[in-house]
Amino acid sequence: FPQFSKESKRRELFSAAAAAGVSTAFGAPLGGVLFSLEEVSSFFPSRTLIKAFTAAMAAAIVLSVLNTTNTKGLTLFSVEYSKACHPVEYLIFAGLGVVGGLVGAVFNAVNVRWSAFRMKPTFRKRVHPVLEVTCIALVTLLTSFPVAMTRVLSSDAIHALFEACDAGSGHQLRGHLKLCTENDEYAPASVALVFELLLAAIIRLLQTIITFGVPCPAGLFVPSLFTGAAIGRCVGVLIQAGNHEQALFPRTVEPGVYAMVGAAAVLGGVCRVTISLVAIMLELTGGMTYIVPFMIAVLIAKLVGDTLNEGIYDLYIVL
């Protein structure tokens, strides 16, 4: 296409493509535009904004027409929560932000060093890209199968971690993962449940560390959301147990809300995006009630992560 022979035109195309990609992946057209502005584009004039907005809108329309998820929203992560947070919970959400920033910083540091090792000529001569991808796929298979939460698709597991235990949940994936009982109630806090949630988070984090950056394109957003959701759900289960008979604060604890905030915190700690990530989480979950918890967790995760290293995309540019 001769119209894209100029560098400025190609940059506009990249910005629009990034907005459309996020819009398609998460059903978040506004979040896609903001992500393109915040993370992808170094120069974002008004004409680029219009092109990115149009591309994100077109992608969302196509996704809505195809209706690949058969849900009320555009993605599998659509949930419904209406209870407001208690002020004490903001401190817990801030703690999740700290954890997300630390997890993100550890991921960035280890993954960049692993990628630098893989880029060495000696490694590239001895290990063919096809062999590398095959070995990583085999390792992922063997490490995912023993734990029920990592055995299912990540998108389904994230949705289950986000959701509440309502009518019929005991016979759905939430019940299969022992998050809900057969009586459609929250599973009581136990060592086995907490251990499985933490183990699932650690396994998926390690898998993402060795996978991100391989010759075969692999995602970063969904594994980060999974890791954060498992950590957040674990915290929510513990807070729910500690708030028995409202001993901590006069409000019913929803572990799924902590899973959503934890997912945003870890993804924010990895990518170091703020405004666009909050918008993506709002469109991803439909949880408009929890915009402040999202903002608190994402901002603190970025602040904590920035004290240790840079975001994953900035590190890869230098790499």
Summary of the structure (lengths in Angstrom):
residues: 319
radius of gyration: 20.1
end to end distance: 30.6
largest distance: 68.3
contacts: 1123
relative contact order: 0.16
helix: 71%
strand: 1%
